[in-house]
């Protein structure tokens, strides 16, 4: 993973939340929140919360006495999440590294993470840290994207960007968001971290957008793919976005457009 893969700064958090969240994240956030509340937890930790799509889905479903701590490594993303969420006495916002959590052992009933584990530099260490802060019989619940070929807009955008930089294609989407898709590896990593009860489900959904340009903007300008493009040629971001939009329009029409997305949901308990 490149160092720039974890940089969500500048205008990326706003574009991410305005474009990418409704495109691919909202339905998975609803699914994840329903799994979190299944056992009526009273202490919940969310890691790698991003711009807060799970927080917005989960907070209204928690009991009034619940404690909900929302963390992310990127302060700009956390700031955006807190601003959109608004005042909520049950939520504590805290910048934190999922691999070195600033919480006591046995503190939470559930640790949840939406599409964040792919960014962990050491996933086993991240899972072990989640296990440390979980109470006995607590659960770790997270999701991760399947391979890029099963996530069609992301695949088209990656191919389009590569056509403009054939000697050094920007591969952020394939390398990181879609780079941790092997179910056997996920299960093995969780067991290596000390979890004894592991299940992984695959969930397929539809990614819909009002125009072909919407997914192009979402991926090219609302993710660290932007950092990769600008590192190659800062003047060509608009060109790459336009080229990706044209490729999506050629395959799916000008809009509204819809394509397949697919991810895995893992649940683990000690």
Helices and strands as residue ranges (DSSP letters): G 3-6, H 12-15, I 16-25, H 26-36, G 37-39, E 43-47, H 53-58, G 59-61, E 67-72, H 75-85, E 91-95, E 108-114, G 117-119, H 123-133, E 134-145, G 148-150, H 152-164, H 172-172, I 173-177, H 183-192, E 197-209, H 212-221, H 225-232, G 234-236, H 237-252, E 257-269
